[in-house]
Amino acid sequence: MRSALRLIAALCLAVGCAVALTACSNTSRLNLRCITGDLQRCRQLGDMYATGNEVPQDLVRAASLYERVCEAGVAEVCNTLGEIYERVPGFESESTRVLELYDRACHAGSATGCLNSGLQAASREEYGQAASLFDRACTNGAEAGCHHLGGLYRNGDGVEKDMTRAVALYEQACNADLVVSCDALATLFAEGKDVEPDGARAGRYLARIVEFYTLGCEAGVERDCRERDRYRSRAALHAQQAQGR
């Protein structure tokens, strides 16, 4: 640290502080702030390397920076680091730390950390633990946690089967524009296997999905245009079938 400061001071003396500071790249300044203990700058620099924003993408460097911030107890960064170790090829050597990082993130207040920890538990068929973690995620704003908890109540995995609770959880996630939950509701009420069939209600959920993808399509997202057309076709078929009953 002192040598870095002496270098900047020497540059200032030689060519003036304004020129010296201009010569220092944004990355160098952030790195210096990070080295001196500014965790916000460590996280900012980690985000830059993770996304390739202003610097070449370097996930190894990003992970190293995130490690420092996570160790200081920043919940969301622990979760992000866990996602890198779990999902990015080349980090297999750190895979044993994934659950530890998700658990740490969850206990430190990350709703997404609780969601990821719940998904890990569900993959081991530890559904009771998964239900508790999904509930925590849902309560704290991770709507995907509501969806997965709804699935457990729908199937009776780790909790007593409760379709009223399942529908309420799917509704909560659907209202937050989680399409998979709207789709689950549309299927439930169209088929009427575990709930009283309600074609009109199923049609409303399909219309909501079409509306969601229409907004994305109008914003120029090609995939959303394809999904909009697919759900439009499904909605039309559903309306046809409802009329034939």
N, C-alpha and C positions, 0 to 999 in steps of 0.2 A: 504494500500500500504506500509506504513512504517513498519507495523508489519511483512509483508512478507519479506521485505528487511532485517529487523533485524534477522528474522529466517535464511535466507540464510547466513548472516554474521556470525551467531552463528555456523552454520554448517561448514563454512569455517575455523573458528577458531578451531573447534573440530577435524575435520578430513582432513582439507585441501580443498582449493577451487575446485581443480580438482575432488575430490571424491564427494563433495557436488553437483557440477553441474551435475555429472554423475547420482547422485541419483534423481535429478529432471527430471521427464519425459518430453518428448517433449511437451505433452499436457499442463503440468504445466507451462512450460516456455512460451508457446504461450498464455496461460490464463493470466499470469502475464503481458506480453506485452500488451495484449488487455485491461486489467484493467487500465494500465497507459496511454491509449489513442491511441495505435497503431492500427488503423482501419484495416490495411492490415492483421494484425495477427488475429483480430476478425473475419474477413471474412474467413481467412484460417481455423481457428478453426471451424467456422460455417460449412464450406464445409466438414470438417472431420466428424462432427456429422451428417450432412445430408446424407453422403454417407456411413458412417460406416468405414471410412478409418483410421486405427490405433486405433480407439475407437469404443465402441458399438454404433450402430446407435441410435440417439436420436434427432428426429425432433423437439421436444419441445425446447430442448437446442439450436439446430441450429436456430430455429426461433427467440429465444431470442437474439442470437448473431447478426443475420441478422437485427433485429429491430434497434440495436445500430448503425450499419453501414448505414442502410437506412436513419435513422434520420440525419445522417451527410451528406446526399445528394448523395450517390453512387447509380446511376440510376439502374444498372443491379441487384443490391442486392434488391432494392425495388421491381423489377419485380419478382425476385426469391421468395421473401417473399409472394407476391401476389399469385404466382402459388401454393405455399404450402397451403395457406389459402383457395384457390379455390378447389384444386384437392386432397388434402390428407385427408382421413377420420380422424375425431377427432378434426378438427380445425373449426367446424361449427360456433363456437361462434365468430370467427373473420371474417366470410364471408362478413359482411357489410363493411369491410375495403378493400376488393379485388379491387373494382373499383378505390378507392382512391389511392391505391398503384400502380396500372397500370397507372393511369393518372399521378401520380408523376414521375414514371419511364419514361414515354413518354416525358413529358415536360423537364425532365433532360437530355434527349438525348438517351434513350434506344429505339432502333428500335423494339425490341421484346416487350417492354412495349407498344408501339403504336399498334403493332399487337394485343396483348391481349386486349387492351382497345377497339380496333376496333371490335374484336369478341364479346365483351360484348355489344357494341352498336348494332351490327347486331342481337344479340339474342333478343334485345328489339325491333327489326324492325326499328331502327333509322338509316336507310341506308345512308342518307346523311352524317351524322356524321361518320358512319363507313367508308364510301368512303374516307373522308378526312384523317382519321387515317390510313387506309390501304395504302393510297398514301404516307403518311409520313414514314410508316414502309418500304415500297418498296424502296423509294428514299434513305433510309439510310441503306439498305443492308439486310433487312429481306425479303427473297424471298417469303415466305408464304404470306406476305402482297401483293405482286404482284399478286399471284394466287387469293386471295380473292377479290382483286380489279377487276381483270379480270372477275370474276364471277358476280360482280355487273354490269359491262358494258355489259356482255353477256345477263343478264336478264333484264337490265334496272331498277335496284333497286337503288334508291337514286341518279342516274345519268341517262342521256339520253343513251338509248341503242346504243352501238357502237361496232360492231363486229371486226372492224379493230383494235381498241384499245384493245379489249379483247384478240384477238389473239396475239398482240404484248406483252401484259403483261404475258400471258401464256408462250410465247416463252422465255421471260426473266427468268421466274422461271424454265422452263424446262432446259434451258442452264446452270442453276445452280444445275442441278440434282434433282430438285423437281419432283418426279415421277408422283405425282397426276396431275401436269400441263401437262406433256408429255402425260398422259393418256387422259386428257380433249381434247388436240389438236388432238390426234389420233381419238377419238370419233367424234369430230366436222367434220373432213375432210373425215372420212369414211361414216358418215351418210349424210352429206351435207344438213342439215336442215337450218342452219343460215349462212352458207358459201358455196361457190362453192365446190362441192365434188372434192376431189383430193386423189385418192387411193394410188398413189405413195408417197405422202407426209404423209398420215396416216401410211403407212408401215414404213417410216423412223422413225417416232416417236415411233412406237412399237419396232423397232430394237434398238433404243436408250435405251428404258426401259430394254430390254433383256440384252443389254451390261452392264447396270448399275448393274442389279442383278447378272450377271455372275461374276463381280468383287467381289461382296460380297460373293457369293457362293464359289469362289476360295479361299477366305480368311477364309473359314470355318463357315460361318453363314448359318445354316440350313434353316432358314426361307427364306433367299434370294435364295437358291436353289429351293425351292418350288415356289416362285414367278417367278423365271426365267423360270421354266417349264410351268407355267400357261400362261405367256406372249408369250412364244414360240408357244404354242398351238393357242393362239389368233392370233398371226402373221401369222401362217400357214393357219388358217381358212380365215383370211382377204385376203391373197394372192390367195386362192382358189376361193373366191367370186369375187375378182377383175378379174380373168381370165374368169369367167363365164358370165361376163357382156357383 
